[in-house]
Amino acid sequence: MKLGIAITDRHDWTAAALLEAAADRGFETYVIDLRDTDVVIKEEVIISNKGLILPTLDALVVRDVGAGPMEGVSFRFDVLRQLEIQGTLILNSPETIRNAANKYHTTYLLAKAGLPVPATFSVQDRNKAIQIIKDLKDAVVKPVFGYKGKGIIRVRDGRMLEPDSSISKVPWEDQITQMIDSWGMLYIQEFIENQGRDIRAFIVNGKVLGSIYRSAQRGHWINNLSQGGTSAPCTLTPSQERICAKAAEAVGTVFAGVDLIEGPQGTMVLEVNGTPSGAGIYNSCGVNVAGHILDYIPLKL
């Protein structure tokens, strides 16, 4: 079996784990950086990556598409779609990765599937955004295509909080104006009071392989590990396991990181990550998800 693994960082834990698992299973494995892909369209279409004709791959596992300008990112997604059309199994599928990368669309899919999500408002008007934030009293505004907890702001009782919960000197209305001018819309959610932690569960083919608590630094309100948070093993309830499996299915993922928050109204789904890291689950729970992802491939070919 010819397997491609799309990565941008060879030192990434998940990329290395996938490569090791592929070697253990005897796959003919190719490391693919999608930023090196070229397409020539003449009498026929040739999609290549450093001399490798990509449609000859049986499967391609996507760890990372690669960031950058919208045209480049869109082109790489188009290439994945075209490989899928030509018969290569793509995990996760390009449609699924797009679904998960877009927080607004993810929340829509989760809500339509009947899953509990925080109250969410997506607007294109500054005045509406300001009124919604005032009405919520405690709100977070997130970039729709953000990651690792970057670019999030919180406004509580008319004051914008820094990640360490100190009061920002920037008037929050000015920040909202800048954000809507930059993004053209705002994605606003009620802030769910919690114990200073959230949950990341790793799902493969509908099964929870492991889950961790991600706890914010003392006094901070952003739980992401990339923002200084710490992890610890977590045991989900049967209800939470069902929520995770249904969330992954709603977005369309074969493997996913599902983020939950436990608040006064029970467990809610915050996000679904379609290109998740397995490092946190491995470090806290000793579960290596890479083999489980690759073992799914023969089931579909």
C-alpha positions in Angstrom: 0.0 0.0 0.0 1.3 3.4 -1.0 0.7 5.9 1.9 1.3 9.6 2.0 1.5 11.5 5.2 1.0 15.3 4.7 3.1 17.3 7.2 4.9 20.6 7.4 7.1 19.9 10.5 9.1 16.7 10.7 9.7 17.4 14.4 5.9 17.4 15.1 5.1 14.6 17.6 2.0 13.4 15.7 3.8 13.4 12.3 6.6 11.4 13.8 4.1 9.0 15.4 2.3 8.5 12.1 5.6 7.8 10.3 6.6 5.2 12.9 3.2 3.5 12.9 3.4 3.3 9.1 6.8 1.7 9.2 5.6 -0.8 11.7 2.7 -1.8 9.4 5.0 -2.1 6.3 3.4 0.7 4.3 5.3 2.2 1.4 5.3 5.6 3.0 5.9 9.0 1.5 6.4 12.3 3.4 4.3 15.0 1.6 4.6 18.7 2.2 1.5 20.0 0.3 3.3 23.3 -0.2 5.6 21.5 -2.7 2.7 20.3 -4.9 2.5 21.4 -8.5 -0.2 20.8 -11.1 0.2 20.8 -14.8 -3.0 20.8 -17.0 -2.5 20.1 -20.7 -3.8 17.0 -22.5 -4.0 15.4 -19.1 -3.8 16.6 -15.5 -0.5 15.8 -13.6 -0.5 16.4 -9.9 3.0 16.0 -8.5 5.0 16.6 -5.4 8.8 16.5 -5.8 8.5 14.0 -8.6 5.9 11.8 -6.9 2.7 11.6 -8.9 0.2 12.0 -6.1 -2.8 10.1 -7.6 -0.7 6.9 -7.4 -1.1 7.0 -3.6 -3.7 4.6 -2.2 -4.2 6.8 0.9 -3.1 10.2 2.3 -3.3 11.1 6.0 -3.4 14.8 6.5 -1.6 16.1 9.6 -1.1 19.6 8.3 -2.2 21.4 5.1 0.1 24.4 5.7 -0.7 27.9 6.6 -0.2 31.0 4.5 -2.1 33.3 2.1 -5.7 32.2 1.2 -4.8 31.4 -2.4 -2.2 28.9 -1.4 -4.3 27.3 1.2 -7.3 27.1 -1.1 -5.1 25.6 -3.8 -3.9 22.8 -1.5 -7.4 22.0 -0.5 -8.4 21.9 -4.2 -5.5 19.4 -4.7 -6.8 17.2 -1.9 -10.3 17.3 -3.4 -9.0 16.3 -6.8 -7.0 13.4 -5.4 -10.1 12.2 -3.6 -12.1 12.4 -6.9 -9.3 10.4 -8.6 -9.6 7.6 -6.0 -7.1 8.4 -3.2 -8.5 7.9 0.3 -7.9 11.2 2.2 -8.0 11.2 6.0 -9.5 13.4 7.1 -11.4 14.4 3.9 -10.8 17.9 2.6 -14.5 18.7 3.2 -14.2 17.5 6.8 -11.0 19.5 7.5 -12.7 22.6 6.1 -15.8 22.0 8.3 -13.7 21.7 11.4 -11.4 24.6 10.6 -14.4 26.9 10.4 -15.7 27.5 13.9 -19.0 29.1 12.7 -19.8 26.2 10.4 -18.7 23.6 13.0 -21.1 25.1 15.6 -23.9 25.1 13.0 -23.3 21.4 12.2 -23.2 20.5 15.9 -26.4 22.4 16.7 -28.2 20.8 13.7 -27.1 17.4 15.1 -28.8 18.2 18.4 -25.6 18.6 20.4 -25.3 21.1 23.2 -23.3 24.2 22.3 -22.8 27.6 23.9 -25.2 30.4 22.8 -23.5 31.6 19.6 -24.0 34.8 17.5 -22.5 35.4 14.1 -23.0 39.0 12.8 -21.6 41.4 10.3 -22.6 44.7 11.9 -20.6 46.4 14.6 -23.5 47.9 16.5 -25.3 44.5 16.6 -22.1 42.9 17.9 -21.6 45.5 20.6 -25.3 45.0 21.7 -25.0 41.2 21.8 -21.8 41.4 24.0 -23.5 43.8 26.4 -26.5 41.5 26.6 -24.4 38.4 27.3 -22.5 40.2 30.1 -19.7 37.7 29.7 -18.7 36.9 26.1 -15.8 35.6 24.0 -15.1 36.6 20.5 -13.0 34.1 18.4 -11.5 34.2 15.0 -13.5 31.8 12.8 -10.4 30.3 11.4 -8.3 30.7 14.6 -6.2 28.0 16.3 -4.3 27.3 19.5 -6.3 29.9 21.5 -4.8 32.8 19.5 -6.8 36.0 18.8 -9.6 35.3 21.3 -10.9 38.2 23.5 -13.2 38.1 26.4 -15.5 40.9 27.5 -17.1 40.6 31.0 -19.3 43.3 32.5 -18.2 45.9 30.1 -14.4 45.3 30.5 -12.0 43.4 28.2 -9.9 40.8 30.0 -6.4 39.8 29.2 -5.6 36.1 29.2 -4.4 36.4 32.8 -7.8 38.0 33.7 -6.3 41.5 34.2 -8.3 44.4 32.8 -7.1 45.5 29.3 -6.3 49.1 28.8 -7.8 48.9 25.3 -11.5 50.0 25.1 -13.4 46.8 24.1 -15.6 48.6 21.6 -12.5 49.8 19.8 -11.2 46.2 19.7 -14.5 45.0 18.3 -14.4 47.7 15.6 -10.9 46.7 14.6 -11.9 43.0 14.5 -15.0 43.4 12.4 -13.1 45.8 10.0 -10.5 43.1 9.6 -12.6 40.0 9.4 -15.9 41.3 8.0 -17.9 39.4 10.7 -17.7 38.4 14.3 -18.2 35.0 15.9 -19.4 35.6 19.5 -20.2 33.0 22.2 -21.3 33.2 25.7 -18.5 32.5 28.2 -19.3 29.2 30.0 -18.3 29.4 33.7 -16.1 26.4 34.4 -13.5 25.0 36.8 -10.6 26.6 34.9 -10.4 23.7 32.6 -11.9 22.0 29.5 -11.7 18.6 28.0 -10.0 17.4 24.8 -11.0 13.9 23.7 -9.4 12.0 20.8 -11.8 10.1 18.6 -11.0 7.5 15.9 -13.8 5.9 13.9 -16.4 6.8 16.5 -14.5 5.5 19.5 -12.9 7.7 22.2 -9.3 6.5 22.6 -8.4 8.9 25.4 -9.3 12.2 27.0 -7.5 14.9 29.0 -8.3 17.9 31.1 -6.6 21.1 29.8 -6.3 23.5 32.7 -5.4 27.1 32.4 -2.6 28.7 34.3 -3.6 30.0 37.7 -5.7 33.1 37.2 -5.9 32.7 33.4 -9.0 31.8 31.4 -7.6 30.3 28.2 -7.0 26.5 28.6 -5.1 25.7 25.5 -1.8 23.8 26.1 -0.1 26.1 23.6 -1.1 29.1 25.8 0.6 27.6 28.9 -2.2 25.2 30.0 -1.4 21.9 31.6 -2.9 18.4 30.9 -4.1 15.6 33.1 -5.9 12.3 32.4 -9.7 12.6 32.3 -12.3 9.8 32.4 -15.4 10.7 30.4 -18.9 9.7 31.5 -20.8 7.5 29.1 -22.9 10.6 28.1 -19.8 12.6 27.3 -18.4 9.7 25.2 -21.6 9.7 23.2 -21.5 13.5 22.7 -17.9 13.2 21.4 -18.7 10.4 19.0 -21.7 12.3 17.7 -19.7 15.5 17.4 -17.0 13.9 15.3 -19.7 12.3 13.1 -21.6 15.6 12.7 -18.5 17.3 11.3 -17.6 14.2 9.2 -14.3 13.3 10.8 -12.7 9.8 11.0 -10.3 11.1 13.6 -10.8 14.2 15.6 -10.0 16.2 18.7 -13.3 17.1 20.4 -13.3 19.9 22.9 -15.9 19.9 25.7 -16.6 22.4 28.5 -18.4 21.4 31.8 -20.6 24.3 32.9 -23.6 25.0 35.0 -25.9 23.6 32.3 -23.9 20.5 31.8 -21.4 19.4 29.1 -21.2 21.4 25.9 -19.2 21.0 22.8 -16.8 23.9 22.0 -14.9 22.8 18.9 -13.9 19.8 16.7 -10.4 19.7 15.4 -10.0 17.9 12.1 -6.1 17.8 12.2 -5.5 17.2 15.9 -2.3 16.6 17.7 -2.0 13.3 19.5 0.8 14.5 21.8 -1.4 15.6 24.8 -3.3 12.3 24.8 -0.1 10.3 24.7 1.7 12.3 27.3 -1.2 12.1 29.8 -2.8 8.8 29.0 -0.1 6.8 27.3 -2.3 6.2 24.2 -0.7 6.5 20.8 -3.5 7.3 18.4 -1.3 7.1 15.3 -1.7 3.3 14.9 -5.5 3.5 15.3 -5.7 6.1 12.5 -3.7 4.0 10.1 -5.6 0.8 11.0 -8.7 2.5 9.7 -7.3 2.7 6.2 -7.5 -1.1 5.2 -11.1 -1.0 6.4 -12.0 1.5 3.6 -9.8 0.2 0.7 
